[in-house]
Amino acid sequence: MSILVIDVGTSGVRAAMVSADGRVEHVHHRQVLPETPMPSLVQFDAAAMASAVLEVAHAAIDSGGPATCVGIANQRASTIVWDRATGEPVGPGIGWQDLRTVGTCLVLQADGLRVAPNASATKLSFLLDETDPDRARDLCFGTVDTWVAWTISGGAVHVTDATNAAVTGLRTGDATAWHAPVLEALRIPESVLPVVHDSAGVVGHASALPGSPPIAGMAGDQQASMIGQGCVRPGLAKITFGTGGMLDLCVGPDRPSFEVRGGGGCFPIVAWQREGRITWGIEAVMLAAGSAVEWLRDDLGLLSSAAESEAVAAAVETTGDVWFVPALLGLGTPTWDFGARGTLVGLTRGSGRAEIVRSVLEGVAHRGADLVEAAETDGGLAIEAIRVDGGMSANAVFVQALADAAQRPVEVSPELEATTLGAAYLAGLATGVFAGEDDLAARWSPRATVTPASTPDRDRWRAARDRAAAWVPELSALDF
């Protein structure tokens, strides 16, 4: 019994077969890179994404099938609009990082409606204004999960799940309905919106794939990673260290009390929805994690590969009091300062390549500890251990630095990308492969557990972080 998972990230599409015992096999990947035609614009070819989805899904089933059901995981909030009759995209897909609608968000904010520029709402409005200014065409809107489901169902299914719907900026605060004032302000007809379903539940069949398996699980990438790492009970949290870093903490059936952002800088999220019941979480965000290592490699030329950072950093025991603040795109949780900028402080004539590389790894680790502290503040729950996945979780020097900065154990996921496993778990819950959340929690078995070995000076870290703040005052004044 194998579950097909289609996992669409920012730079590509991957499909894999997941067995009932949680083995991820028969992995196939195709690169689908976004483009940046101008600064702050991020868009992609939705038709090419659909082609890649079908290609890798067929390849995975051919090598490891048949598939009993399908799970979908995806980059969240990226926005696609297509013609309902032809299935053809009517414009570029707009990536979640795209900032072309910041001005619209500010106008909405002045009218008492808070919508972030990385959410789907204003991206959808922009695409409608460009392609259907009179709102007369029969168009469909979807985030990437919706587009994948449409593609593999041959256009029969126009749906999303509660986790993806909740980050569009188009849902009410309790995540139970579309937000009429936002729809009205942006002139978005409800007819373009998908039907919102459970994260674990059959929504249709993948008729474009061999055997037409049921589409049974859908979730945004961070929620899928959370479920894949067994964080299905209050107080369990994971951090995914990819290009950026996302901490997600399970808080249970009650929505966090804050409307948009808590005092610690975290957001309420729908962790998943099953049998009509929402489980809530909170999310803390760092805007730069692996991208800081890429900066060392691609821009400074200090590394030949990201993986080399581990050996280079391990060549010295300390940074020599050099501190790096990974604010290359600003600071997220807890301060939310878009005008902050990356900072290296404490440099001396003795500071060399190894010290700088180690300071970057430790700086990302301290940002991870910031997220943990913020999540405990906003979630009102103690995080006893941190579960981690993503590319940086393979770096032993970094994982040790995280355990030291956070002063708690770090449990490393056996799957580098736990999103695939989480989407499979959701599909398996819907089809009876897995018994329930307790079953998923019991399946967690970390590849390694790393405990604190030293106690770094967090006050000195905070002083360095303060140096990075408000470097571009105009951007620091923005708040979404």
Long-range contacts (C-beta under 8 A, 24 or more apart in sequence): 1-68, 1-433, 2-64, 2-65, 2-66, 2-67, 2-68, 3-67, 3-68, 3-69, 3-70, 3-71, 3-217, 3-424, 3-427, 3-428, 3-433, 4-57, 4-60, 4-61, 4-65, 4-67, 4-69, 4-70, 4-71, 4-206, 4-209, 4-213, 5-70, 5-71, 5-72, 5-73, 5-420, 5-423, 5-424, 5-427, 6-53, 6-56, 6-57, 6-70, 6-71, 6-72, 6-73, 6-148, 6-152, 6-423, 7-72, 7-73, 7-74, 7-221, 7-224, 7-417, 7-419, 7-420, 7-423, 8-49, 8-53, 8-72, 8-73, 8-74, 8-75, 8-144, 8-148, 9-75, 9-221, 10-34, 10-75, 10-95, 10-96, 10-97, 10-243, 12-52, 13-49, 13-52, 13-53, 13-56, 14-56, 14-417, 14-420, 15-53, 15-56, 15-57, 15-59, 15-60, 16-60, 16-420, 17-60, 17-61, 17-63, 17-64, 17-65, 17-67, 18-71, 18-420, 18-421, 18-424, 20-428, 20-433, 22-421, 22-424, 22-443, 24-415, 24-420, 24-421, 24-424, 25-64, 26-60, 26-63, 26-64, 27-60, 28-55, 28-56, 28-59, 28-60, 28-63, 29-56, 30-55, 30-56, 34-95, 40-98, 40-99, 40-100, 40-102, 41-98, 41-99, 41-100, 42-94, 42-95, 42-96, 42-97, 42-98, 43-92, 43-93, 43-94, 43-95, 43-98, 44-78, 44-92, 44-93, 44-95, 45-92, 45-93, 46-80, 46-82, 46-89, 46-92, 46-93, 46-147, 47-88, 47-89, 49-93, 49-144, 49-147, 50-147, 50-148, 50-151, 53-148, 53-151, 53-152, 54-151, 54-152, 54-208, 54-209, 57-152, 57-206, 57-209, 58-209, 58-210, 61-209, 61-210, 61-211, 62-210, 65-210, 65-211, 66-210, 66-211, 66-213, 67-206, 67-209, 67-210, 67-211, 67-213, 68-213, 68-431, 68-433, 69-202, 69-213, 69-214, 69-215, 69-216, 69-217, 69-427, 69-428, 69-430, 69-431, 69-433, 70-152, 70-206, 70-209, 70-213, 70-214, 70-215, 70-216, 70-217, 70-427, 71-216, 71-217, 71-218, 71-423, 71-424, 71-425, 71-426, 71-427, 71-428, 72-145, 72-148, 72-149, 72-215, 72-217, 72-218, 72-219, 72-423, 73-145, 73-218, 73-219, 73-220, 73-221, 73-224, 73-419, 73-420, 73-422, 73-423, 74-143, 74-144, 74-145, 74-148, 74-164, 74-218, 74-220, 74-221, 75-144, 75-220, 75-221, 76-143, 76-144, 76-163, 76-164, 76-167, 76-220, 76-221, 76-222, 77-118, 77-119, 77-120, 77-123, 77-143, 77-167, 77-168, 77-169, 78-120, 78-143, 78-144, 79-120, 79-123, 79-124, 79-127, 79-141, 79-142, 79-143, 80-141, 80-142, 80-143, 80-144, 80-146, 80-147, 81-124, 81-127, 81-128, 81-131, 81-139, 81-140, 81-141, 81-142, 81-192, 82-139, 82-140, 82-142, 82-147, 82-150, 83-137, 83-138, 83-139, 83-140, 84-138, 84-139, 84-140, 84-158, 85-138, 87-150, 87-155, 90-127, 90-131, 90-132, 90-137, 90-139, 91-127, 91-130, 91-131, 93-144, 93-147, 94-123, 94-126, 94-127, 98-123, 100-126, 101-125, 101-126, 102-478, 104-186, 105-480, 106-478, 108-182, 108-185, 108-186, 109-480, 111-185, 113-181, 113-182, 113-185, 114-260, 114-480, 115-169, 115-182, 115-480, 116-169, 116-480, 117-480, 119-167, 119-168, 119-169, 119-170, 120-167, 120-168, 120-169, 120-170, 121-168, 121-169, 121-170, 121-182, 121-186, 121-188, 122-169, 122-186, 124-168, 124-170, 124-186, 124-188, 124-192, 125-186, 125-187, 125-188, 128-187, 128-188, 128-192, 129-187, 135-187, 135-189, 138-191, 139-192, 140-192, 140-194, 141-188, 141-192, 141-193, 141-194, 142-194, 143-168, 145-218, 145-219, 145-220, 146-194, 149-203, 149-204, 149-215, 149-218, 151-208, 152-206, 152-207, 152-208, 152-209, 152-215, 153-204, 153-205, 153-206, 153-207, 153-208, 153-215, 154-207, 154-208, 156-204, 156-205, 156-207, 157-203, 157-204, 157-215, 158-194, 158-195, 159-194, 159-195, 159-196, 159-197, 159-203, 159-204, 159-218, 160-194, 160-195, 160-196, 160-197, 160-218, 161-196, 161-197, 161-198, 161-199, 161-218, 161-219, 161-273, 162-196, 162-197, 162-198, 162-199, 162-270, 162-272, 162-273, 162-278, 163-199, 163-218, 163-219, 163-220, 163-223, 163-269, 163-270, 163-271, 163-272, 163-273, 164-218, 164-219, 164-220, 165-194, 165-196, 165-270, 166-269, 166-270, 167-220, 167-269, 173-255, 173-259, 174-255, 175-255, 175-270, 175-278, 198-273, 198-274, 198-275, 198-276, 198-430, 199-223, 199-272, 199-273, 199-274, 199-426, 200-272, 200-273, 200-274, 200-426, 200-427, 200-429, 200-430, 201-274, 201-275, 201-430, 202-430, 202-431, 214-430, 214-431, 216-426, 216-427, 216-428, 216-430, 216-431, 217-423, 217-424, 217-425, 217-426, 217-427, 217-428, 217-429, 217-430, 218-423, 218-426, 219-272, 219-422, 219-423, 219-426, 221-419, 222-246, 222-248, 222-269, 222-283, 223-248, 223-269, 223-270, 223-271, 223-272, 223-281, 223-422, 224-418, 224-419, 224-420, 224-421, 224-422, 224-423, 224-426, 225-389, 225-390, 225-417, 225-418, 225-419, 225-422, 226-250, 226-271, 226-281, 226-422, 227-271, 227-272, 227-421, 227-422, 227-425, 227-426, 227-440, 228-389, 228-413, 228-415, 228-418, 228-419, 228-420, 228-421, 228-422, 228-423, 228-424, 228-425, 229-387, 229-389, 229-413, 229-418, 229-421, 229-422, 229-444, 230-387, 230-440, 230-441, 230-442, 230-443, 230-444, 231-387, 232-279, 232-437, 232-440, 232-441, 233-437, 233-441, 234-381, 235-381, 235-382, 235-383, 235-384, 236-387, 236-441, 237-372, 237-375, 237-383, 237-386, 237-387, 238-386, 238-387, 238-388, 238-389, 238-413, 238-418, 239-368, 239-371, 239-372, 239-386, 239-387, 239-388, 239-390, 240-388, 240-389, 240-390, 240-418, 241-289, 241-290, 241-364, 241-368, 241-388, 241-389, 241-390, 241-391, 241-392, 241-393, 241-398, 242-289, 242-290, 242-390, 242-391, 242-392, 243-288, 243-289, 243-290, 243-291, 243-294, 244-285, 244-286, 244-287, 244-288, 244-289, 244-290, 244-291, 244-332, 245-285, 245-286, 245-289, 245-364, 245-367, 245-368, 245-371, 245-390, 246-283, 246-284, 246-285, 246-286, 247-283, 247-284, 247-285, 247-333, 247-368, 247-371, 247-372, 247-375, 248-281, 248-282, 248-283, 249-281, 249-282, 249-283, 249-284, 249-375, 249-379, 249-381, 249-383, 250-279, 250-281, 251-280, 251-281, 251-282, 251-379, 251-380, 251-381, 252-279, 252-280, 253-277, 253-278, 253-279, 253-280, 254-280, 255-280, 256-280, 256-282, 256-378, 256-379, 258-378, 261-336, 262-374, 262-377, 262-378, 263-377, 263-378, 264-333, 264-334, 264-373, 264-374, 264-375, 264-376, 264-377, 264-378, 265-332, 265-333, 265-334, 265-335, 265-336, 265-374, 265-378, 266-333, 266-334, 266-374, 266-375, 266-377, 266-378, 266-379, 272-426, 274-429, 282-375, 282-378, 282-379, 284-332, 284-333, 284-334, 284-370, 284-371, 284-372, 284-374, 284-375, 284-378, 285-332, 285-333, 285-371, 286-326, 286-331, 286-332, 286-333, 286-364, 286-367, 286-368, 286-370, 286-371, 287-327, 287-328, 287-329, 287-330, 287-331, 287-332, 288-326, 288-327, 288-328, 288-329, 288-342, 288-364, 289-326, 289-364, 289-367, 289-390, 289-392, 290-390, 290-391, 290-392, 291-326, 291-328, 291-329, 292-324, 292-326, 292-328, 292-342, 292-360, 292-363, 292-364, 293-360, 293-361, 293-364, 293-392, 295-328, 295-342, 295-360, 296-356, 296-357, 296-360, 302-353, 302-356, 302-357, 303-357, 306-391, 307-394, 307-395, 309-357, 309-360, 309-361, 309-395, 309-397, 309-398, 310-395, 310-396, 310-397, 310-398, 312-353, 312-354, 312-357, 312-358, 313-354, 313-357, 313-358, 313-361, 313-397, 313-398, 314-396, 314-397, 315-354, 316-354, 316-355, 316-358, 318-355, 318-358, 319-346, 319-355, 319-358, 319-359, 319-362, 320-346, 320-348, 320-350, 320-351, 320-355, 321-346, 322-346, 322-347, 322-351, 322-355, 322-356, 322-358, 322-359, 323-359, 323-362, 323-363, 323-460, 323-461, 323-464, 324-356, 324-359, 324-360, 324-362, 324-363, 324-464, 325-363, 325-464, 325-465, 325-467, 325-468, 326-360, 326-363, 326-364, 326-367, 327-465, 327-468, 330-475, 331-465, 331-468, 331-469, 333-370, 333-371, 333-374, 334-370, 334-373, 334-374, 334-377, 335-465, 335-469, 336-479, 337-469, 337-470, 337-476, 338-472, 338-475, 338-476, 338-478, 339-469, 339-470, 339-471, 339-472, 339-473, 339-474, 339-475, 339-476, 339-477, 339-478, 340-468, 340-469, 340-470, 340-471, 340-476, 341-468, 341-471, 341-472, 342-468, 343-464, 343-467, 343-468, 345-464, 345-467, 346-464, 358-397, 361-395, 361-397, 361-398, 361-401, 362-401, 362-405, 362-456, 364-392, 364-398, 365-398, 365-401, 365-402, 365-404, 365-405, 365-406, 366-405, 366-456, 366-458, 366-461, 366-465, 368-402, 368-405, 368-406, 369-402, 369-405, 369-406, 369-407, 369-458, 370-465, 372-406, 372-408, 383-408, 384-408, 384-409, 385-409, 385-410, 385-411, 385-449, 386-410, 386-411, 387-411, 387-412, 387-413, 387-444, 387-446, 388-412, 388-413, 389-413, 389-415, 389-416, 389-417, 389-418, 390-416, 390-417, 391-416, 396-450, 399-448, 399-450, 400-450, 400-453, 401-456, 402-450, 403-450, 403-451, 403-452, 403-453, 404-452, 404-453, 404-454, 404-455, 404-456, 405-456, 405-458, 405-461, 406-452, 407-452, 407-455, 408-452, 409-449, 409-450, 409-451, 409-452, 410-449, 410-450, 411-444, 411-446, 411-448, 411-449, 412-446, 412-447, 412-448, 412-449, 412-450, 413-446, 413-447, 414-445, 414-446, 414-447
